[in-house]
């Protein structure tokens, strides 16, 4: 990791979802206050707390995210005294990738590490035909929910990522994209971990991503994918942020869903369906149901009929994802003709259904394959 103040490691205390007074009570002066990956509004509170005008937050954010400048001494529209003060009490911590694995299809997987050698990954997914350049971010190291088909789920849970670590992934990959003459267009929280289980840090990160003083992407260019945790979805609606929502459904009924997703035993499928129209009204966009397809498990026409019965009256669409093989997992992808038959049935019954052909399989960067491991060694 790199730090503009010259200090190693991540700050022990950030602003994320806490009051300024709490920050200073708990602050370790040797570490300094973390400014990177912190929402603009919270930075305004910080500057006010140190006797500065709130607009200083806007100036610093423009240097960090707009100009890629992380040295306070070179932020020339700040008074010299303030630059000196910031170098003493605050920090800007960046991530360095420990490995970049490039796939044959143009995508790339980035392996990052925290100070305790816990690894997490982000993936760059280009679509040159549509001029889309998407970054898939992780929100946790590992995952608590143990979906039977997911490499991250097999890891177990190690830690929540901070908003600094989440935005650090995005900054690093954006710079990688720019080297190729392109720029960031979309962000998806589909990497390691469950975003709604680390919702405060994820919301802070989204605030930075959509802010005109951050990455400046529109809400419609940010997507949060969840196994379906109602409290997390409700927290998004209370935040005022309006990312697109994808729910990892993967089975057309409660019994099958419980077999592959233990979380389904706590959050029943019928209850989950009730929050879909609520979120669609809130975000003014349809919700996506992600449906990973497994051979001879959830890929039959009967499964398609059950799925239709479940979602036909909801403001939602379906993204069919042929399973990407994971070592030690006894599932297999269905034949292409089976996937097309499933899609055709849904389309014939007025359900919008697309097929996602995952990129990055050759570097274990496709959907469900992220496991926080080196790919090239």
C-alpha positions in Angstrom: 0.0 0.0 0.0 1.1 3.6 -0.6 0.4 6.5 1.6 0.8 10.2 0.6 2.0 11.0 4.1 4.7 8.4 3.9 3.1 6.2 6.6 2.6 2.5 5.8 -0.6 0.6 6.1 -4.2 1.6 6.4 -5.5 4.2 8.9 -7.0 2.6 12.0 -9.9 5.1 12.1 -11.8 6.5 9.1 -14.8 8.7 8.8 -17.1 6.0 7.6 -20.6 6.5 9.1 -19.4 8.1 12.3 -19.4 11.5 13.8 -16.4 13.9 13.7 -16.2 14.0 17.4 -15.9 10.2 17.6 -13.1 10.4 15.1 -11.0 12.8 17.1 -11.7 10.9 20.4 -10.4 7.7 18.8 -7.8 9.1 16.5 -4.3 7.8 16.6 -2.3 10.9 15.6 0.6 8.8 14.3 -1.7 7.3 11.8 -3.7 10.4 10.8 -7.2 10.8 9.5 -7.9 8.9 6.2 -9.2 11.2 3.5 -9.3 8.7 0.6 -12.5 7.0 -0.1 -14.5 9.2 2.3 -17.7 10.9 1.1 -17.4 14.6 0.3 -20.0 15.5 2.9 -18.1 13.8 5.7 -14.9 15.6 4.5 -16.7 18.9 4.8 -17.4 18.0 8.5 -13.8 17.2 9.0 -12.5 20.5 7.6 -15.0 22.4 9.7 -13.9 20.5 12.8 -10.3 21.7 12.3 -11.3 25.3 11.9 -11.4 25.4 8.1 -14.1 26.4 5.6 -16.2 23.5 4.4 -15.4 24.2 0.7 -11.9 23.0 1.3 -13.3 19.4 1.0 -14.3 20.2 -2.5 -10.8 21.5 -3.4 -9.1 18.4 -1.9 -11.5 16.0 -3.7 -10.8 17.7 -7.0 -7.1 17.1 -6.5 -7.5 13.5 -5.4 -10.1 12.2 -7.9 -9.9 14.8 -10.7 -6.2 15.3 -11.0 -4.8 12.2 -9.3 -2.7 14.3 -7.0 -2.0 12.9 -3.5 0.8 15.1 -2.2 -0.7 17.8 0.0 2.3 20.1 -0.7 1.3 20.3 -4.4 -2.4 21.2 -3.8 -1.6 24.7 -4.7 -5.0 26.3 -4.3 -4.9 25.4 -0.5 -3.1 27.8 1.9 0.4 26.8 2.7 -0.5 26.5 6.4 -3.4 24.2 5.6 -1.2 22.0 3.4 1.2 21.6 6.3 -1.5 20.8 8.7 -3.0 18.2 6.4 0.4 16.5 6.0 0.6 16.3 9.8 -2.9 15.1 10.8 -4.3 13.3 7.7 -3.4 10.8 5.1 -4.3 9.5 1.6 -3.8 5.7 1.4 -3.7 4.0 -2.0 -3.6 0.3 -3.0 -1.0 -1.4 -5.1 -1.9 -4.6 -7.0 0.4 -7.5 -6.1 -0.6 -9.2 -9.3 -2.4 -8.3 -12.5 -3.6 -11.3 -14.5 -4.6 -10.5 -18.1 -7.1 -12.8 -19.8 -7.2 -13.6 -23.5 -10.6 -11.9 -23.9 -9.2 -8.5 -22.8 -10.4 -8.6 -19.2 -8.0 -8.5 -16.3 -8.0 -9.5 -12.6 -6.2 -7.5 -10.0 -5.1 -9.1 -6.7 -4.7 -6.7 -3.7 -3.5 -7.3 -0.2 -4.1 -5.5 3.1 -1.4 -5.1 5.8 -2.1 -8.6 7.2 -1.7 -10.3 3.8 -5.4 -10.9 3.3 -6.1 -10.9 -0.4 -9.0 -9.5 -2.3 -9.7 -9.0 -6.0 -11.2 -6.6 -8.6 -11.9 -7.4 -12.2 -11.8 -5.2 -15.3 -14.4 -6.2 -17.9 -14.2 -4.4 -21.3 -16.9 -4.4 -24.0 -15.3 -2.6 -26.9 -18.4 -3.0 -29.1 -20.5 -1.0 -26.7 -17.6 1.2 -25.5 -18.2 0.0 -21.9 -15.4 -0.4 -19.4 -16.7 -2.0 -16.2 -14.9 -2.5 -12.9 -16.1 -5.3 -10.6 -15.3 -4.5 -7.0 -15.0 -6.6 -3.8 -16.6 -5.5 -0.6 -15.2 -8.1 1.7 -12.3 -10.6 2.0 -14.2 -13.9 1.8 -17.9 -14.2 2.5 -20.1 -15.4 5.3 -22.9 -16.9 3.2 -21.3 -20.0 1.8 -23.1 -20.3 -1.5 -22.3 -23.9 -2.7 -21.2 -22.8 -6.2 -19.0 -19.8 -5.3 -15.2 -19.9 -4.8 -15.4 -16.9 -2.4 -18.0 -18.7 -0.3 -15.6 -21.6 0.1 -13.0 -19.2 1.7 -15.2 -18.3 4.7 -15.2 -14.7 6.0 -12.0 -12.9 6.8 -12.9 -9.1 7.0 -15.0 -6.2 5.8 -13.2 -3.9 3.4 -13.2 -0.2 4.3 -14.4 2.4 1.8 -10.8 3.4 1.4 -9.9 -0.2 0.3 -13.0 -0.4 -2.0 -12.3 3.0 -3.7 -8.6 2.0 -3.8 -9.5 -0.9 -6.1 -11.4 1.4 -8.4 -8.7 4.0 -8.5 -6.0 1.5 -9.4 -8.1 -0.2 -12.1 -9.2 3.1 -13.6 -5.6 4.1 -14.0 -5.0 0.8 -15.7 -7.9 1.4 -18.1 -6.6 4.9 -18.9 -3.2 3.6 -20.0 -5.1 1.9 -22.8 -6.7 5.1 -23.9 -10.1 4.2 -22.3 -11.9 5.3 -19.2 -14.2 4.0 -16.6 -17.9 3.8 -17.5 -19.5 1.3 -15.0 -19.0 -0.1 -11.6 -20.5 -3.3 -10.2 -20.3 -4.7 -6.7 -20.1 -8.3 -7.8 -16.7 -9.2 -6.5 -15.7 -11.0 -3.3 -18.1 -10.7 -0.4 -21.7 -9.6 0.1 -22.2 -5.9 -0.3 -25.3 -5.7 1.9 -23.3 -7.3 4.7 -20.8 -4.4 4.7 -23.4 -1.8 3.7 -21.9 1.2 5.5 -18.6 1.0 3.7 -20.3 0.2 0.4 -22.6 3.2 0.7 -19.6 5.4 1.5 -17.8 4.1 -1.6 -20.9 4.6 -3.8 -21.1 8.2 -2.5 -17.6 8.8 -3.8 -18.3 7.0 -7.1 -21.4 9.1 -8.0 -20.3 12.4 -6.5 -19.3 15.3 -8.9 -16.4 15.7 -6.5 -15.5 12.0 -6.8 -15.6 9.8 -9.8 -18.6 11.5 -11.2 -20.5 8.4 -12.5 -24.3 8.5 -12.6 -26.3 6.3 -10.2 -27.5 4.2 -13.2 -23.8 3.2 -13.9 -23.4 1.6 -10.5 -24.9 -1.8 -9.6 -25.0 -3.6 -6.3 -25.4 -7.4 -6.4 -26.7 -9.1 -3.3 -27.9 -12.6 -2.2 -30.9 -10.8 -1.0 -30.6 -9.2 2.5 -33.6 -7.1 3.1 -32.0 -4.9 5.8 -29.2 -4.0 3.4 -31.6 -3.2 0.5 -33.6 -1.0 2.9 -30.4 0.7 4.0 -29.7 1.7 0.4 -33.2 3.2 0.1 -32.7 5.2 3.3 -29.4 6.5 2.1 -30.7 8.5 -0.9 -28.3 6.7 -3.2 -30.0 5.0 -6.2 -27.7 2.3 -7.6 -29.1 -0.5 -9.8 -29.9 -3.6 -7.8 -29.3 -7.2 -8.8 -30.5 -10.1 -6.6 -28.7 -13.5 -6.9 -31.8 -15.7 -7.2 -30.4 -18.9 -8.9 -33.4 -21.1 -8.2 -37.1 -20.8 -9.0 -38.4 -22.0 -5.6 -37.5 -22.1 -1.9 -36.5 -25.7 -1.7 -33.9 -25.5 -4.5 -32.6 -22.2 -3.4 -31.9 -23.5 0.1 -29.8 -26.4 -1.4 -27.3 -24.0 -3.0 -27.7 -20.9 -0.9 -27.8 -21.4 2.9 -28.9 -17.7 3.4 -32.2 -18.7 1.8 -33.2 -20.5 5.0 -33.2 -17.1 6.8 -34.5 -14.9 4.0 -37.4 -16.7 2.4 -37.9 -16.3 -1.3 -41.5 -15.0 -1.0 -40.4 -12.3 1.4 -37.6 -11.3 -0.8 -40.0 -10.9 -3.7 -41.9 -8.3 -1.7 -39.0 -5.8 -1.6 -38.5 -5.9 -5.4 -41.3 -3.6 -6.4 -40.5 -1.3 -3.5 -36.9 -0.9 -4.7 -38.0 -0.5 -8.3 -40.2 2.4 -7.3 -37.5 3.9 -5.3 -34.7 3.7 -7.9 -37.0 4.1 -10.9 -35.3 1.1 -12.5 -36.1 -2.5 -12.8 -34.4 -5.0 -10.5 -32.3 -7.7 -12.1 -32.5 -11.3 -11.0 -29.2 -13.1 -11.5 -29.8 -16.8 -12.3 -26.7 -19.0 -12.4 -27.6 -22.1 -14.4 -26.4 -25.6 -13.4 -26.8 -28.7 -15.5 -29.7 -30.9 -14.5 -30.4 -28.8 -11.4 -32.2 -25.5 -12.4 -32.1 -25.5 -16.2 -35.2 -27.4 -17.2 -38.3 -26.0 -18.8 -40.2 -26.8 -15.6 -37.7 -24.6 -13.8 -38.3 -21.9 -16.3 -42.1 -22.2 -15.7 -41.6 -21.9 -12.0 -39.4 -18.9 -12.4 -42.0 -17.3 -14.6 -44.7 -17.9 -12.0 -42.4 -16.3 -9.3 -41.5 -13.1 -11.1 -44.0 -12.5 -13.9 -45.7 -9.6 -12.2 -42.6 -7.9 -10.9 -40.7 -4.9 -12.4 -37.7 -7.1 -13.0 -35.6 -8.8 -15.7 -33.5 -12.0 -15.6 -29.8 -12.4 -16.3 -29.0 -16.0 -17.1 -25.4 -16.9 -16.2 -24.1 -20.4 -17.2 -22.1 -21.7 -14.3 -18.3 -21.0 -14.3 -16.4 -24.0 -13.0 -14.9 -23.8 -9.6 -12.4 -26.3 -8.2 -13.9 -28.7 -5.8 -17.5 -27.8 -6.7 -19.7 -30.6 -8.1 -21.7 -28.4 -10.5 -21.5 -28.1 -14.3 -22.7 -25.6 -16.8 -25.6 -26.6 -19.0 -25.2 -27.0 -22.8 -25.7 -23.8 -24.8 -28.9 -25.1 -26.4 -30.4 -25.6 -23.0 -29.6 -22.1 -21.9 -31.1 -20.7 -25.1 -34.2 -22.8 -24.7 -34.6 -21.5 -21.1 -34.2 -17.9 -22.4 -36.6 -18.4 -25.2 -39.3 -19.6 -22.9 -39.0 -16.5 -20.7 -38.9 -14.2 -23.7 -42.0 -15.8 -25.2 -43.8 -15.1 -22.0 -42.8 -11.4 -21.9 -39.9 -11.6 -19.4 -36.8 -9.7 -20.4 -34.0 -12.3 -20.2 -30.4 -11.9 -21.2 -27.5 -14.3 -21.2 -24.2 -13.2 -19.6 -21.1 -14.8 -21.1 -18.6 -14.2 -18.3 -15.2 -13.0 -19.2 -11.9 -13.8 -17.6 -12.4 -17.6 -17.1 -8.8 -18.4 -18.0 -7.5 -16.3 -15.1 -10.3 -17.4 -12.7 -11.8 -13.9 -13.0 -15.3 -14.9 -14.0 -18.5 -14.7 -11.9 -18.2 -17.0 -8.9 -14.4 -17.7 -9.4 -12.8 -15.1 -7.2 -10.9 -16.6 -4.3 -8.2 -14.1 -3.4 -5.3 -16.2 -4.9 -2.4 -15.6 -7.3 -3.3 -16.6 -10.8 0.1 -16.5 -12.5 2.5 -18.1 -9.9 
